[in-house]
Amino acid sequence: MPSIKDIMETMEYGPAPESNAEVKDWLAGHADGISHFIGGHFVTPEGPMTTVINPADDSVLARLTKAGADQIDAAVKAARAAQPKWAALGGHARARFLYAIARHVQKRERFLAVLETMDNGKTIRETRDGDIPLVARHFYHHAGWAELLESEFPNHRPVGVCGQVIPWNFPLLMLAWKIAPALAAGNTVVLKPADLTPLTAQAFAEICADVGLPAGVVNIVHGDGETGALLTGHPDVDKVAFTGSTAVGRLIREQLAGSGKKLSLELGGKSPFIVFEDADLDAAVEGVVDAIWFNQGEVCCAGSRIIVQEGIAESFFSKLKARLSALRIGTPLDKTMDVGAVVSRPQLERIRALVATGEAEGAILHSAPAELPAQGTFCAPGFFTGTAPAHRVNQEEIFGPIATTLTFRTLEEAMQLANDTRYGLAATIWSQDIDRAISAAARVKAGVIWINSTNLFDAGAAFGGYRESGFGREGAREGVLEYLAPVLPGSRKERSDPKLVPTFAPRKTKHDVPAIDVTAKLYIGGKQKRADGGQSYSVTGKGGAIIGHAALGNRKDIRNAVEAAAKVGSWANVTGHNRAQVLYFLAENLSQRRAEFESLLIHSTGASSKSAAAEVEASIRRCFWYAAYADKFDGAVHTTRQRHVTLSLNEPWGIMGLVCPDERPLLSMLSLILPAIAMGNSVVAIASQSHPLVATTFYQVLETSDLPGGVVNLITGLREDLAKTLAEHDEVACIWYCGSAAGSAMVERAACGNLKATWTDLGHVRDWLADTEGQGAEYLRRATQIKTVWLPYGE
């Protein structure tokens, strides 16, 4: 037997297996199969079953039944029946149930950790020390939100029945992320776990039964992607929450277009891991271990693109190879193991195929020298050197323990490489220069930024992505809002089609126009410009008389406007105070032309003088309201881990598309434009189709209000055609649409290309004069996206 001295010198490990006897007994009790939990009852397994495999040794753990349309209907029906009573219980009663769930998870921490390890393949150290404690934390945290719901979220209501689909990489943790906020807000849930890893969801259902959760509040159905599609597309589901691949997220977005269902998507990532020359290299190397070799790299926010400053690249890669050689890969239930098994054989084959692609592209793979177990789906962790930004392995999510590397010289080059991806889920920045680190954090397009740390999570910090990594947030206040809806008037008028259908041929009617004909143009990049197609259309006013002509914008005009909006990115960096000054000046100039706009509204819409005066006055006041909020719609510092400041920052989307309705053409247009530009966005707005001269007169106000050219771009023409082009444009990050129900569906479907966030009114008219509907925090919230920055603080 070696002495202690020998062991300390060789650092050889002996085996340290975690017993799984209790889990085996539990599995034996489910030998008939794992089935659904619907309406508070465990359904007897029936029909064809699939096997649940232990990826560490290829053994069969359980058999799994699959939910079809009948089971999904039953689960949704049970959730619908339970929801009013669950909401009516009140926040305190719901908090007690969430607290009980948290306590029961803690009481079964070891059992759940072992079960998760056997089902998923991740190491027991990760499930025991990371996943399961965080599951309990989420239920504790959201018990608090349930208690505070009425005071913290006034004038909000539960969404209703939530359909939730989760992936296989963090089975129980993803369940907690979804279920805890939904229940806290008063919703009921139908959740589908991944068919590869259903076992801890079954155990969770048993915990729900143990704590006496009312029947139907939580329902769990099992199955594959077909089952998930039945759930997300069910007509009686009010909210869908999905975590998984971007490809499936895009299909769900298209599936739900026009349905009115609330949707949040947490999708793929290709996150940059940036190491500057002044970084603590040893700490950064350990960061790589946690960023890409943690959980076998099966992490959506994994730091899979390591971007290193050129001067320290050789030294860093040398340290990384040494650290890689010390990793232990093997049986996940052995507490000495660093890397466990990949979740399934198809996933392992996918990883191998992408690795082969990387090598074929000319990159060099550095792999851990460890001998892999003969059984199971194990993959040696490693990293590529010699890749180019366009290589497939740098653009496509490998979702395994393989990183790519790139080098840079300057901060500017580092930012270009970091943002050279269609994703935007997370980023890691290593630098001892805090100014440099924060500057980089501000410029990386990602929803979560870790500074001198990586893969930190907490229920009190929002998590979610930019761009094709999805939209919506999980965790913290922002995550609770995903499961609430603002209280609106009970009945809302349906919007009719635009009154004016453009005509282009001359009309044999008297023109009610000024003595000198006025040619209304588009407003692009701060300049009046003719429409690309050279067409104008007749605009009629009260009594059908022609009162002028408006330019007929087309696809090229939309592209030109988006290009102009992109060139004025500096607007986002202007201080909130300075943006407020511009909005106050806008109100001042609009006020000076009050009589002109009142006359125009009367002439164009047929409004009474009283109604027109009210609209102009409300428009001026709205300028003041958003000017006031330009420097007051603050983010937050969240209470999370010790020795960290966790910042929640409201960032502008960038370029927003706004589609304005016919009603109240001045006020509705400003009600959309003002919150967007107050928050630092630039906009391309499609003016009222029937009353475009209001917009073409308003841009004269913009020209005299110190607003930089390109911040606001106004296009006139056919609403639906222009809206479709705007929604399809990849440089547009968010679109708001006020039009028909069919147009709402069209916009949401067209937005699937780059998965831009949408806000449509489904053809319902707002009362734009009412402050409760025409302005408010909801507009500001939807004009921003949350960036969470984890900043080390203190000792």
ROTORMI-263003 format. One record per residue (C-alpha): y, x, z. Coordinates in steps of 0.001 Angstrom, whole numbers. Layout:
N
- yy|xx|zz
- Y|X|Z
...
END
This chain:
795
- yy|xx|zz
- 0|0|0
- 3431|1483|-907
- 5814|2294|1917
- 9178|600|2373
- 10804|3848|1233
- 8775|3806|-1983
- 9656|181|-2659
- 13366|853|-2104
- 13213|3685|-4635
- 11204|1886|-7318
- 12687|-1587|-6636
- 9353|-3083|-7663
- 8906|-6712|-6787
- 5848|-8358|-5394
- 5063|-11957|-6328
- 7027|-14658|-4480
- 5620|-17972|-5693
- 7103|-21292|-4598
- 4435|-23800|-3674
- 4174|-26831|-5948
- 1460|-28644|-4001
- 3707|-31587|-3073
- 4834|-32029|-6658
- 1243|-31944|-7887
- 379|-34691|-5411
- 3323|-36739|-6679
- 2262|-36219|-10283
- -1269|-37289|-9402
- 215|-40523|-8100
- 1745|-41094|-11537
- -1398|-40370|-13511
- -1130|-43751|-15258
- 2132|-42657|-16805
- 5876|-42459|-16272
- 7550|-45720|-17194
- 10856|-47530|-16934
- 12881|-48641|-13922
- 14409|-51995|-14859
- 16043|-54549|-12589
- 14874|-52750|-9462
- 11220|-52667|-10545
- 8982|-49967|-11988
- 7479|-51343|-15182
- 3758|-50831|-15665
- 3268|-48185|-18369
- 1898|-49599|-21609
- 1630|-48796|-25287
- 1342|-45376|-26930
- 2301|-42489|-24673
- 3509|-38942|-25211
- 2755|-35982|-22995
- 5225|-34149|-20769
- 4495|-30421|-20953
- 5165|-27649|-18447
- 6850|-25045|-20695
- 5805|-22204|-18403
- 2059|-22626|-18995
- 1663|-25382|-21652
- -132|-27634|-19169
- 274|-31417|-19250
- 2341|-32697|-16336
- 2454|-36413|-17100
- 2323|-39050|-19772
- 5440|-40917|-20849
- 5886|-44407|-22229
- 8586|-45253|-24748
- 11109|-48079|-24542
- 11508|-50310|-27561
- 14018|-53045|-28291
- 12490|-55450|-25753
- 12702|-52960|-22885
- 16272|-51969|-23815
- 17256|-55644|-23918
- 15683|-56217|-20514
- 17446|-53194|-18985
- 20849|-54146|-20401
- 20348|-57745|-19289
- 19506|-56570|-15762
- 22581|-54333|-15697
- 24788|-57171|-16974
- 23512|-59557|-14321
- 24056|-57011|-11531
- 27506|-55749|-12579
- 29788|-58525|-11237
- 28145|-58462|-7824
- 28184|-54648|-7697
- 31901|-54573|-8535
- 32611|-57352|-6045
- 30978|-55385|-3215
- 34156|-53338|-2957
- 34739|-49609|-2849
- 33583|-49042|707
- 30194|-50687|201
- 29622|-48745|-3004
- 30652|-45547|-1218
- 27945|-46115|1382
- 25279|-46403|-1303
- 26497|-43247|-3055
- 26554|-41444|271
- 22970|-42562|940
- 21858|-41256|-2462
- 23493|-37887|-1739
- 21740|-37648|1614
- 18353|-38547|128
- 18798|-35909|-2571
- 19495|-33334|126
- 16479|-34431|2138
- 14302|-33803|-926
- 16029|-30700|-2260
- 12949|-28504|-2356
- 10753|-31189|-3927
- 13337|-31953|-6618
- 13941|-28265|-7329
- 10230|-27578|-7858
- 9801|-30701|-9988
- 12784|-29738|-12157
- 11479|-26196|-12601
- 8045|-27382|-13669
- 9480|-29969|-16042
- 12237|-27862|-17628
- 11118|-24228|-17332
- 14238|-22925|-15571
- 13771|-20659|-12582
- 13375|-22014|-9068
- 16378|-19948|-7968
- 18581|-21895|-10363
- 17272|-25348|-9490
- 17157|-24629|-5755
- 20510|-22846|-5406
- 22480|-24426|-8247
- 21348|-27672|-9775
- 20141|-29754|-6840
- 22989|-28918|-4406
- 25447|-29800|-7183
- 23653|-33116|-7744
- 24249|-34001|-4098
- 27861|-32795|-4352
- 28527|-35207|-7231
- 27304|-38201|-5277
- 29286|-37178|-2194
- 32404|-36601|-4290
- 32152|-39946|-6040
- 31447|-41760|-2805
- 34975|-40646|-1985
- 36356|-42037|-5248
- 34613|-45348|-4606
- 36336|-45537|-1224
- 39756|-44756|-2740
- 39429|-46623|-6015
- 41821|-49499|-5373
- 44644|-47307|-4086
- 44186|-44440|-6569
- 43589|-46503|-9721
- 45699|-49668|-9435
- 45592|-52150|-12323
- 42245|-50827|-13518
- 38854|-52523|-13698
- 35275|-51351|-14267
- 34295|-51038|-17917
- 31084|-53037|-17362
- 27620|-51976|-18487
- 27282|-48277|-19334
- 24673|-46863|-21688
- 24094|-43187|-20930
- 21994|-40619|-22798
- 21428|-37155|-21320
- 19838|-33910|-22562
- 16980|-31772|-21317
- 18806|-28616|-20206
- 20080|-29937|-16830
- 18050|-33126|-16412
- 18937|-34221|-12890
- 22418|-32714|-12872
- 23383|-34490|-16104
- 22056|-37712|-14577
- 24329|-37217|-11566
- 27342|-36408|-13786
- 26829|-39726|-15577
- 25641|-42134|-12907
- 27831|-41144|-9932
- 31269|-41913|-11494
- 29959|-45019|-13231
- 28709|-46509|-9970
- 31777|-45458|-8028
- 33984|-47343|-10489
- 31963|-50551|-10162
- 29878|-50311|-13331
- 26149|-50667|-13773
- 24023|-48247|-15768
- 21191|-48016|-18255
- 20302|-44335|-18592
- 17889|-42642|-20991
- 16724|-39158|-19965
- 15429|-36661|-22506
- 11798|-37302|-23395
- 11050|-33612|-22784
- 12259|-33716|-19162
- 11936|-37221|-17661
- 10375|-36421|-14296
- 13378|-35962|-12017
- 14875|-39170|-13442
- 11719|-40939|-12276
- 12112|-39352|-8840
- 15763|-40422|-8801
- 14757|-44001|-9560
- 12478|-43844|-6535
- 15401|-42611|-4441
- 17437|-45607|-5649
- 14649|-47859|-4459
- 14433|-45977|-1143
- 18134|-46472|-361
- 18012|-50167|-1268
- 20368|-49967|-4224
- 20802|-53521|-5532
- 18455|-54398|-8374
- 19871|-53757|-11837
- 22650|-51401|-10768
- 20698|-48397|-12088
- 18124|-48840|-14844
- 16229|-45933|-16417
- 14447|-46218|-19752
- 12393|-43501|-21412
- 11897|-42544|-25014
- 13047|-40364|-27872
- 16099|-40466|-30134
- 15096|-43845|-31515
- 15245|-45294|-28005
- 18614|-43648|-27455
- 19981|-45223|-30640
- 18802|-48655|-29479
- 20699|-48149|-26235
- 23945|-46767|-27632
- 24028|-49436|-30329
- 23182|-52359|-28062
- 25818|-55081|-28489
- 26050|-55822|-24753
- 26806|-52225|-23681
- 30507|-51710|-22925
- 30630|-47933|-22561
- 28522|-45130|-24029
- 28361|-41646|-22523
- 26390|-39025|-24408
- 25663|-35358|-23806
- 23837|-33541|-26565
- 24241|-32082|-30017
- 27342|-32475|-32143
- 25235|-33895|-34980
- 23942|-36745|-32820
- 27382|-37262|-31284
- 28797|-37761|-34775
- 26115|-40374|-35515
- 26947|-42236|-32306
- 30670|-42174|-33106
- 29892|-43716|-36498
- 27462|-46209|-34970
- 30105|-47494|-32542
- 33028|-47588|-34971
- 34894|-50855|-34566
- 32690|-52075|-31716
- 35368|-51717|-29038
- 32969|-49777|-26809
- 34452|-46981|-24771
- 32924|-43629|-25691
- 32777|-40142|-24212
- 30982|-37255|-25899
- 30081|-33855|-24425
- 28651|-31925|-27330
- 27820|-28451|-28564
- 29637|-25192|-28029
- 29930|-21618|-29230
- 32003|-20328|-26370
- 33832|-16964|-26474
- 33325|-14436|-23681
- 36367|-12150|-23990
- 36407|-8718|-22316
- 39708|-6822|-22339
- 39895|-3046|-21905
- 41244|-3304|-18346
- 38417|-5566|-17148
- 36046|-4696|-14323
- 33163|-3874|-16662
- 30413|-4083|-14070
- 31621|-7527|-13003
- 31896|-8593|-16644
- 28312|-7465|-17293
- 27142|-9649|-14425
- 29246|-12372|-15983
- 27209|-12051|-19177
- 24042|-12558|-17153
- 25451|-15828|-15815
- 27007|-16811|-19134
- 24135|-16506|-21612
- 20925|-15492|-19831
- 21342|-18116|-17121
- 19124|-21157|-17770
- 17558|-19288|-20734
- 20845|-19701|-22605
- 20163|-23437|-22863
- 23693|-24227|-21774
- 26234|-26000|-23973
- 29088|-23914|-22548
- 27168|-20612|-22582
- 29309|-17562|-23332
- 27310|-16899|-26459
- 29987|-14958|-28420
- 30862|-11780|-26519
- 34193|-10452|-27829
- 34995|-6961|-26501
- 38089|-4787|-26918
- 37280|-1879|-29181
- 38188|930|-26774
- 35590|-55|-24178
- 32995|-1614|-26484
- 30591|1355|-26494
- 30667|1684|-22711
- 30318|-2065|-22206
- 27376|-2423|-24567
- 25669|530|-22884
- 26015|-1153|-19489
- 24825|-4418|-20991
- 21664|-2813|-22370
- 20927|-1257|-18972
- 21380|-4596|-17248
- 19270|-6338|-19862
- 16407|-3946|-19209
- 16390|-4932|-15530
- 15990|-8671|-16118
- 12700|-10189|-15021
- 11178|-12838|-17300
- 8208|-14831|-16161
- 6777|-17716|-14173
- 9771|-19867|-13178
- 8295|-20774|-9788
- 8324|-17107|-8825
- 11511|-16600|-6817
- 11946|-13062|-8162
- 12374|-14164|-11765
- 15732|-14107|-13551
- 14728|-15909|-16756
- 12229|-18716|-17125
- 10696|-20524|-20082
- 12450|-22210|-23009
- 12042|-25970|-22729
- 9618|-26518|-25621
- 7809|-24819|-28473
- 9996|-26426|-31194
- 13077|-25148|-29390
- 11540|-21662|-29154
- 10794|-21717|-32886
- 14378|-22753|-33615
- 15673|-19815|-31557
- 13340|-17419|-33351
- 14447|-18729|-36747
- 18123|-18166|-35933
- 17364|-14691|-34560
- 15597|-13873|-37826
- 18642|-15144|-39707
- 20872|-12838|-37680
- 18705|-9844|-38459
- 18601|-10804|-42132
- 22406|-10894|-42114
- 22391|-7257|-40995
- 22922|-7559|-37231
- 20987|-5440|-34745
- 19097|-7243|-31969
- 18839|-5624|-28528
- 16099|-7348|-26520
- 14923|-7055|-22946
- 11854|-4775|-22890
- 9934|-7029|-20503
- 6405|-8101|-21370
- 6370|-11864|-21862
- 3635|-14050|-20331
- 762|-14868|-22667
- 1101|-18598|-22035
- 4219|-20727|-22177
- 7353|-20722|-24280
- 9142|-17568|-23197
- 11877|-15807|-25135
- 13091|-12292|-24429
- 16833|-12378|-23698
- 19046|-10176|-25817
- 22235|-9735|-27803
- 23265|-8823|-31311
- 25619|-6039|-32334
- 27005|-5556|-35803
- 27684|-9208|-36539
- 30558|-10523|-38632
- 32607|-13619|-37709
- 31189|-15599|-40630
- 27562|-14829|-39806
- 25553|-17934|-39066
- 24621|-16681|-35584
- 28351|-16515|-34755
- 29031|-20035|-35995
- 25922|-22005|-35065
- 24728|-22761|-31553
- 21488|-20836|-30903
- 20907|-22559|-27549
- 18741|-19753|-26289
- 19174|-16470|-24368
- 20667|-14606|-27342
- 24336|-13611|-27552
- 26346|-12202|-30425
- 29054|-9557|-30101
- 32308|-8800|-31897
- 35083|-6296|-31208
- 38878|-6569|-31375
- 41921|-4343|-31055
- 44815|-6622|-30111
- 45331|-9812|-28143
- 46230|-11584|-31378
- 42943|-10561|-32985
- 41007|-11609|-29887
- 42565|-15087|-30042
- 41755|-15429|-33734
- 38127|-14532|-33096
- 37910|-16769|-30039
- 39187|-19793|-31953
- 37172|-19070|-35086
- 34735|-21904|-34441
- 34649|-25641|-34910
- 33739|-26021|-31241
- 35959|-25846|-28176
- 33951|-26447|-25032
- 34588|-23402|-22838
- 35731|-19778|-22729
- 35530|-16833|-20347
- 38256|-14206|-20014
- 37873|-10870|-18199
- 40982|-8815|-17403
- 42575|-7268|-14347
- 45990|-8048|-15851
- 46611|-11609|-14679
- 49465|-12132|-17130
- 47199|-11196|-20022
- 44374|-13385|-18745
- 46585|-16449|-18302
- 48243|-15892|-21669
- 44828|-15800|-23312
- 43717|-18895|-21385
- 46694|-20813|-22744
- 45898|-19847|-26330
- 42141|-20388|-26438
- 41288|-23835|-27757
- 38731|-24935|-25196
- 38430|-27565|-22485
- 37261|-25223|-19705
- 38478|-21651|-19122
- 36988|-19279|-16555
- 39027|-16199|-15632
- 37003|-13262|-14239
- 34139|-15660|-13622
- 31889|-17884|-15686
- 29815|-21052|-15597
- 31414|-22420|-12445
- 31020|-26168|-11985
- 32120|-28644|-9372
- 32375|-32413|-9097
- 36078|-31962|-8364
- 36818|-30189|-11667
- 36975|-31910|-15044
- 34511|-30716|-17674
- 34647|-31462|-21398
- 35606|-30057|-24749
- 38129|-29826|-27548
- 37503|-30311|-31263
- 33831|-30795|-32232
- 32702|-30234|-28660
- 33617|-33858|-28071
- 36150|-35855|-26100
- 36323|-37389|-22663
- 35839|-35639|-19335
- 33247|-35597|-16566
- 34092|-34852|-12967
- 37273|-35209|-10893
- 39866|-37960|-11371
- 39671|-37565|-15128
- 35960|-38325|-15115
- 36407|-41507|-13074
- 38985|-42766|-15585
- 36292|-42610|-18273
- 34579|-45491|-16453
- 37674|-47632|-15896
- 39805|-49729|-18230
- 43411|-50849|-17736
- 43858|-54516|-16885
- 45433|-56242|-19900
- 46480|-59861|-20503
- 43516|-62199|-20764
- 44331|-63455|-24249
- 45859|-61312|-26978
- 46981|-62493|-30385
- 45066|-61295|-33431
- 47183|-59233|-35819
- 47576|-60667|-39294
- 47556|-58594|-42464
- 50862|-56983|-43469
- 53260|-59602|-44815
- 54293|-57371|-47673
- 51845|-56398|-50378
- 53623|-53668|-52351
- 54593|-54435|-55914
- 55792|-51809|-58322
- 56894|-53610|-61481
- 60490|-54843|-61763
- 61036|-58367|-60431
- 63311|-60943|-62022
- 64966|-61815|-58753
- 68342|-61171|-57248
- 68506|-58003|-55193
- 70143|-58252|-51798
- 71161|-54591|-51793
- 74344|-52556|-51252
- 76755|-52009|-54134
- 75397|-48462|-54555
- 71608|-48392|-54737
- 69880|-46422|-51971
- 66682|-44492|-52640
- 64563|-44353|-49482
- 62336|-41295|-49333
- 59620|-39881|-47147
- 60536|-37631|-44226
- 58448|-34446|-44192
- 59199|-31166|-42442
- 62669|-32329|-41409
- 63682|-33167|-44994
- 63858|-36295|-47101
- 61341|-35944|-49913
- 60309|-38061|-52851
- 56764|-39370|-52886
- 54349|-37093|-54700
- 53331|-39875|-57078
- 56920|-40772|-57909
- 56279|-44413|-57071
- 58365|-46795|-54992
- 57655|-50371|-54006
- 59919|-53353|-53536
- 60757|-54314|-49962
- 61593|-57940|-49276
- 63437|-59434|-46362
- 64281|-62884|-45082
- 63736|-65508|-47739
- 61827|-63128|-50006
- 64900|-61388|-51401
- 64463|-57740|-52355
- 66446|-55640|-49892
- 65489|-52213|-51151
- 62663|-49931|-52203
- 60430|-47574|-50231
- 58499|-44549|-51391
- 54781|-45096|-51956
- 53086|-42223|-50142
- 49682|-40935|-51213
- 47004|-38437|-50143
- 49115|-35461|-51208
- 52041|-36679|-49110
- 49769|-36938|-46064
- 48537|-33389|-46679
- 52098|-32134|-47019
- 53103|-33891|-43806
- 50151|-32431|-41873
- 51014|-28985|-43191
- 54616|-29417|-42031
- 53418|-30603|-38613
- 51159|-27538|-38317
- 54041|-25158|-38992
- 55994|-26378|-35981
- 53415|-25410|-33355
- 56202|-23895|-31282
- 57219|-27420|-30210
- 54268|-27425|-27805
- 55672|-24296|-26152
- 59122|-25788|-25638
- 59649|-26638|-21971
- 59320|-30229|-20902
- 62967|-30132|-19853
- 64078|-29142|-23364
- 61899|-31815|-24960
- 63491|-34310|-22601
- 66963|-33261|-23759
- 66001|-33980|-27363
- 64710|-37434|-26434
- 67893|-38218|-24497
- 69905|-37109|-27521
- 67726|-39334|-29682
- 68571|-42284|-27443
- 72268|-41407|-27626
- 72278|-41325|-31422
- 70236|-44507|-31691
- 72683|-46219|-29352
- 75624|-45212|-31541
- 73953|-46959|-34469
- 72866|-49989|-32473
- 74677|-52515|-34671
- 73230|-51046|-37859
- 69650|-51304|-36574
- 70172|-54804|-35233
- 71454|-55903|-38635
- 68576|-54174|-40393
- 65978|-55872|-38171
- 67563|-59275|-38817
- 67745|-58605|-42532
- 64221|-57151|-42822
- 62117|-59178|-40384
- 64083|-62402|-40119
- 64485|-61900|-36366
- 67221|-63688|-34486
- 70224|-61663|-33414
- 69071|-61969|-29809
- 65575|-60713|-30630
- 66910|-57834|-32719
- 69319|-56794|-29963
- 66463|-56865|-27430
- 64315|-54661|-29663
- 67010|-52034|-30144
- 67849|-52010|-26436
- 64168|-51641|-25523
- 63885|-48761|-28028
- 66770|-46929|-26391
- 65331|-47465|-22937
- 61933|-46240|-24113
- 63545|-42998|-25264
- 64902|-42577|-21737
- 61557|-43409|-20118
- 59624|-40796|-22071
- 62436|-38281|-21720
- 62081|-38757|-17965
- 58345|-38091|-18132
- 58533|-35134|-20526
- 58726|-32732|-17570
- 56980|-34898|-14967
- 53550|-35785|-16347
- 51991|-33056|-14298
- 48502|-31662|-14118
- 46799|-30993|-10804
- 45233|-28336|-8616
- 41748|-29552|-7773
- 39889|-28748|-4573
- 36645|-27111|-5656
- 35072|-23843|-4577
- 36505|-21491|-2028
- 38660|-18638|-3333
- 39464|-20427|-6570
- 42468|-22294|-7846
- 41114|-24857|-10281
- 43909|-26090|-12518
- 43809|-29293|-14520
- 46423|-28950|-17270
- 47680|-31631|-19648
- 47768|-29975|-23062
- 48998|-31580|-26287
- 46430|-32316|-28976
- 48462|-30519|-31612
- 48840|-32802|-34619
- 48573|-36524|-33993
- 48317|-39262|-36601
- 50087|-42530|-35769
- 49630|-45751|-37731
- 52359|-48277|-36912
- 52078|-52072|-37059
- 54406|-54600|-38677
- 55522|-56345|-35503
- 58643|-54992|-33814
- 58855|-52227|-36452
- 61433|-50085|-34642
- 60124|-50482|-31097
- 56411|-50210|-31938
- 57032|-47069|-34006
- 58985|-45424|-31198
- 56444|-46567|-28606
- 53845|-44483|-30466
- 56003|-41511|-31470
- 57816|-40916|-28167
- 54863|-40246|-25825
- 53269|-38010|-28442
- 56304|-35759|-28920
- 57255|-35886|-25230
- 53916|-34207|-24481
- 54461|-31499|-27125
- 52556|-32885|-30098
- 53818|-33028|-33647
- 53128|-36286|-35468
- 52517|-37776|-38868
- 53467|-41441|-38584
- 52705|-44139|-41135
- 55553|-46619|-40883
- 55313|-50407|-40971
- 54050|-51423|-44393
- 56180|-54580|-44504
- 59368|-53173|-42957
- 59492|-49514|-44033
- 63286|-49389|-44316
- 63478|-49374|-40528
- 61677|-46009|-40565
- 63677|-44613|-43473
- 66871|-45469|-41619
- 65524|-44041|-38368
- 64844|-40629|-39862
- 68588|-40296|-40280
- 68759|-40502|-36479
- 66104|-37788|-36236
- 68140|-35537|-38494
- 71055|-35602|-36046
- 69088|-35266|-32800
- 68131|-31559|-32712
- 64475|-32350|-33286
- 62851|-29399|-35110
- 61768|-30209|-38631
- 58087|-31127|-38799
- 57767|-32530|-35277
- 58059|-36039|-36672
- 56993|-36816|-40231
- 57321|-40363|-41593
- 55292|-41713|-44503
- 55704|-45149|-46066
- 53213|-47010|-48230
- 49873|-48792|-48002
- 48753|-48694|-44376
- 44981|-48682|-44809
- 44873|-46103|-47621
- 47167|-43699|-45790
- 45391|-44259|-42456
- 42020|-43366|-43971
- 43386|-40112|-45395
- 45007|-39272|-42072
- 41819|-40020|-40116
- 39753|-37849|-42444
- 42066|-34834|-42232
- 40442|-32002|-40261
- 43770|-30625|-38998
- 44616|-33909|-37281
- 43264|-33767|-33725
- 43918|-37339|-32587
- 44814|-40613|-34255
- 46296|-43856|-32911
- 45929|-46919|-35091
- 47620|-50306|-34797
- 46366|-52521|-37572
- 43467|-54824|-38326
- 40053|-54982|-36673
- 38467|-53808|-39926
- 41013|-50998|-40158
- 40185|-49923|-36616
- 36525|-49581|-37553
- 37465|-47707|-40712
- 39628|-45226|-38804
- 36975|-44579|-36147
- 34387|-44024|-38855
- 36656|-41745|-40897
- 37444|-39718|-37763
- 33789|-38663|-37448
- 34371|-35635|-39665
- 35943|-33443|-36991
- 35210|-35896|-34145
- 38899|-36414|-33442
- 39832|-38689|-30566
- 40926|-42178|-31592
- 42847|-45009|-29948
- 42719|-48267|-31875
- 43776|-51765|-30867
- 41011|-53587|-32784
- 43573|-55842|-34429
- 45111|-57194|-31206
- 48887|-57424|-30988
- 50612|-55823|-28020
- 53733|-57206|-26427
- 55830|-54156|-27289
- 58802|-55417|-25295
- 56772|-55529|-22081
- 56761|-52239|-20182
- 53247|-53014|-18942
- 51924|-52950|-22515
- 54419|-50983|-24590
- 54703|-47875|-22428
- 53058|-46206|-19478
- 50808|-43488|-18160
- 47999|-44606|-20464
- 50082|-43501|-23464
- 50839|-40141|-21868
- 47216|-39612|-20892
- 46036|-40373|-24412
- 48687|-38033|-25857
- 47121|-35097|-23994
- 43771|-33451|-23436
- 42667|-31816|-20217
- 42174|-28061|-19974
- 40502|-26915|-16753
- 41266|-23317|-15750
- 39278|-21607|-12990
- 41389|-18836|-11486
- 40108|-16532|-8689
- 42364|-16715|-5664
- 42347|-14864|-2349
- 39706|-12594|-912
END
